[in-house]
């Protein structure tokens, strides 16, 4: 995918292999209601943001950031470097 969602899927898969039983919420897999985005953040222990070129132009991505900061969630940032993947 041009937005780097394939890379995020790979990160999720690798983490699940490294830490069996780890629960990972990935919006493209698990988000059922965009209106509940802040609740999903609330129920998460830490947040990983995968930063692609258009990330900060997305209103919902900005909601994720705002909610994570307001709730003082630990944040991990991963930046896409490949221009063909949105970096």
C-alpha angles and dihedrals in degrees: 000000000000093000095059095254090134089059091049089051089053091050090051092049093048093048091051090052092048095044110032112207093024112145112222124184113206114181096219090053104032112021109114100167123025088199089066095054093118091052090054088053091048091055093049124093095207137001130226115199117198105205116211127168095272098038096106092047092063115095091206093050088052088050088054092052094045093048093047092051094045090052093044093236118173107254132207118193122206118182123206108230100181111093090205088061098046099276 
